[in-house]
């Protein structure tokens, strides 16, 4: 009940059923809140009185309305903001307390209840619907909501122009979904690499159909997938027309070192930032959205989830030598818990006195990020207001964008191909996940345990197994085992 106290009950709100202002409800106290000089009996008496006062105020909000069919006062059904908790109206809070109070009693009691008057039922039902809608919206990313809304706009416009029901409720009407999928996959105007063409990719069509199914399920309680059996075949047909996809590229360690070394030798603020960002994605197994801005997660829209300087801590010896970097990701893809991890410098032992200092070079990940941490500290001296939101990898306080990393990888891989460090990158799908796949492959082929790789990469299922690749080093171990 404590959050309701803070959210719902405002001072100076007028109680329509009594004369004078309604007192704000005080938070539920704990016995430890009272001074120890009071006796236990007296503290219990004070707590009981607080609870009785709160119950009386809530009862006053709902009891008089139960006895009449008058309209609900606006002050009782007004929401206070756009957040899910702000949808809890004064009337809903009183309603919840009333249910709990009325059904309290011994197990097995049968309590006959009379339905509330229609004005109350309407107001409470509307508030509950709004509360559930906000919580459902809160369960997904803002970018996902935007994409779902766009997909449903396409569908609604298509249905309205052809006179089709927006909500598919029978198998006879479900063919409209397959027809819409064909429209998207073959005739829809798209722009890729500066060239306009017709037809979305099969993955994009599938995503829009998923948005339509989701809307049917959440808003209309219609399981569209059970009615529509043809759109899936349309997606398969689009994939067959497009032909097999290129394999995903996994950055090998030789190319990684070449690309990063070249960027650092350029020695500009941007090239150094890109090099460090690639290092996080390769050695720290970061998603690109966890280290820079992307189209879906960015600072301008308030959806960023990149690593900030305040959540990175460099652990050093008494002589100032960095031994480890600890980082915390508060807004990552896995939102059930805050992710905190630590990466150690090369040559570190359980006891700092036994460290092999020579093993840690200037290119060591921990050494590089310790230097970045020092540079950020100098920036914060001049801009103290950025202490909480400064991206750890930044250019004059601004985050990188994924396109900067993507372009650097494309150029670097082409150069590596020319000196025979990798295959032709044009034969592969190269993206920012190329680094994450490459790092997972490096750790896997060198015997790092599955549990350790999942821990560092923050995977929560065996889905991570699609990331490592069987390299020549791994394949050679399978040769010569018979003869």
Secondary structure as the mmCIF struct_conf table of DSSP 4:
data_model
#
loop_
_struct_conf.conf_type_id
_struct_conf.id
_struct_conf.beg_label_comp_id
_struct_conf.beg_label_asym_id
_struct_conf.beg_label_seq_id
_struct_conf.end_label_comp_id
_struct_conf.end_label_asym_id
_struct_conf.end_label_seq_id
HELX_RH_AL_P HELX_RH_AL_P1 UNK A 2 UNK A 8
TURN_TY1_P TURN_TY1_P1 UNK A 11 UNK A 12
HELX_LH_PP_P HELX_LH_PP_P1 UNK A 13 UNK A 13
STRN STRN1 UNK A 14 UNK A 14
HELX_LH_PP_P HELX_LH_PP_P2 UNK A 15 UNK A 15
TURN_TY1_P TURN_TY1_P2 UNK A 16 UNK A 17
BEND BEND1 UNK A 18 UNK A 20
STRN STRN2 UNK A 21 UNK A 21
HELX_LH_PP_P HELX_LH_PP_P3 UNK A 22 UNK A 29
HELX_RH_3T_P HELX_RH_3T_P1 UNK A 31 UNK A 33
BEND BEND2 UNK A 34 UNK A 34
TURN_TY1_P TURN_TY1_P3 UNK A 36 UNK A 37
BEND BEND3 UNK A 38 UNK A 38
HELX_RH_AL_P HELX_RH_AL_P2 UNK A 40 UNK A 66
TURN_TY1_P TURN_TY1_P4 UNK A 67 UNK A 67
HELX_LH_PP_P HELX_LH_PP_P4 UNK A 70 UNK A 73
HELX_RH_AL_P HELX_RH_AL_P3 UNK A 74 UNK A 77
BEND BEND4 UNK A 82 UNK A 83
HELX_RH_3T_P HELX_RH_3T_P2 UNK A 84 UNK A 87
HELX_RH_AL_P HELX_RH_AL_P4 UNK A 90 UNK A 102
TURN_TY1_P TURN_TY1_P5 UNK A 103 UNK A 103
BEND BEND5 UNK A 105 UNK A 106
TURN_TY1_P TURN_TY1_P6 UNK A 107 UNK A 108
HELX_LH_PP_P HELX_LH_PP_P5 UNK A 114 UNK A 117
HELX_RH_AL_P HELX_RH_AL_P5 UNK A 118 UNK A 138
TURN_TY1_P TURN_TY1_P7 UNK A 139 UNK A 139
BEND BEND6 UNK A 140 UNK A 140
HELX_RH_AL_P HELX_RH_AL_P6 UNK A 142 UNK A 162
TURN_TY1_P TURN_TY1_P8 UNK A 163 UNK A 163
BEND BEND7 UNK A 166 UNK A 167
BEND BEND8 UNK A 170 UNK A 170
TURN_TY1_P TURN_TY1_P9 UNK A 171 UNK A 174
HELX_RH_AL_P HELX_RH_AL_P7 UNK A 175 UNK A 182
HELX_RH_PI_P HELX_RH_PI_P1 UNK A 183 UNK A 187
STRN STRN3 UNK A 189 UNK A 192
TURN_TY1_P TURN_TY1_P10 UNK A 193 UNK A 194
STRN STRN4 UNK A 195 UNK A 198
HELX_RH_AL_P HELX_RH_AL_P8 UNK A 202 UNK A 220
HELX_RH_AL_P HELX_RH_AL_P9 UNK A 224 UNK A 227
BEND BEND9 UNK A 230 UNK A 230
HELX_RH_AL_P HELX_RH_AL_P10 UNK A 231 UNK A 242
HELX_LH_PP_P HELX_LH_PP_P6 UNK A 244 UNK A 246
STRN STRN5 UNK A 247 UNK A 248
HELX_LH_PP_P HELX_LH_PP_P7 UNK A 249 UNK A 249
HELX_RH_AL_P HELX_RH_AL_P11 UNK A 253 UNK A 266
HELX_RH_AL_P HELX_RH_AL_P12 UNK A 269 UNK A 283
BEND BEND10 UNK A 284 UNK A 284
HELX_RH_3T_P HELX_RH_3T_P3 UNK A 288 UNK A 290
TURN_TY1_P TURN_TY1_P11 UNK A 291 UNK A 291
BEND BEND11 UNK A 292 UNK A 292
STRN STRN6 UNK A 293 UNK A 293
BEND BEND12 UNK A 295 UNK A 297
TURN_TY1_P TURN_TY1_P12 UNK A 299 UNK A 302
STRN STRN7 UNK A 308 UNK A 308
HELX_RH_3T_P HELX_RH_3T_P4 UNK A 309 UNK A 311
STRN STRN8 UNK A 312 UNK A 316
TURN_TY1_P TURN_TY1_P13 UNK A 318 UNK A 319
BEND BEND13 UNK A 320 UNK A 320
STRN STRN9 UNK A 322 UNK A 329
BEND BEND14 UNK A 330 UNK A 331
BEND BEND15 UNK A 333 UNK A 333
BEND BEND16 UNK A 336 UNK A 337
STRN STRN10 UNK A 339 UNK A 344
HELX_LH_PP_P HELX_LH_PP_P8 UNK A 345 UNK A 345
TURN_TY1_P TURN_TY1_P14 UNK A 346 UNK A 347
BEND BEND17 UNK A 350 UNK A 351
HELX_RH_3T_P HELX_RH_3T_P5 UNK A 352 UNK A 354
HELX_RH_3T_P HELX_RH_3T_P6 UNK A 357 UNK A 359
TURN_TY1_P TURN_TY1_P15 UNK A 362 UNK A 363
HELX_RH_AL_P HELX_RH_AL_P13 UNK A 365 UNK A 382
HELX_RH_3T_P HELX_RH_3T_P7 UNK A 384 UNK A 386
TURN_TY1_P TURN_TY1_P16 UNK A 387 UNK A 389
STRN STRN11 UNK A 391 UNK A 391
BEND BEND18 UNK A 392 UNK A 393
STRN STRN12 UNK A 394 UNK A 395
TURN_TY1_P TURN_TY1_P17 UNK A 396 UNK A 397
STRN STRN13 UNK A 398 UNK A 399
HELX_LH_PP_P HELX_LH_PP_P9 UNK A 400 UNK A 400
STRN STRN14 UNK A 401 UNK A 401
HELX_RH_AL_P HELX_RH_AL_P14 UNK A 402 UNK A 418
TURN_TY1_P TURN_TY1_P18 UNK A 419 UNK A 420
BEND BEND19 UNK A 421 UNK A 422
HELX_RH_3T_P HELX_RH_3T_P8 UNK A 425 UNK A 427
STRN STRN15 UNK A 428 UNK A 429
TURN_TY1_P TURN_TY1_P19 UNK A 432 UNK A 432
HELX_RH_AL_P HELX_RH_AL_P15 UNK A 433 UNK A 445
TURN_TY1_P TURN_TY1_P20 UNK A 446 UNK A 447
HELX_RH_AL_P HELX_RH_AL_P16 UNK A 450 UNK A 457
TURN_TY1_P TURN_TY1_P21 UNK A 458 UNK A 458
BEND BEND20 UNK A 461 UNK A 461
HELX_RH_3T_P HELX_RH_3T_P9 UNK A 462 UNK A 466
TURN_TY1_P TURN_TY1_P22 UNK A 467 UNK A 467
BEND BEND21 UNK A 468 UNK A 468
HELX_RH_AL_P HELX_RH_AL_P17 UNK A 472 UNK A 476
TURN_TY1_P TURN_TY1_P23 UNK A 477 UNK A 480
BEND BEND22 UNK A 481 UNK A 481
#
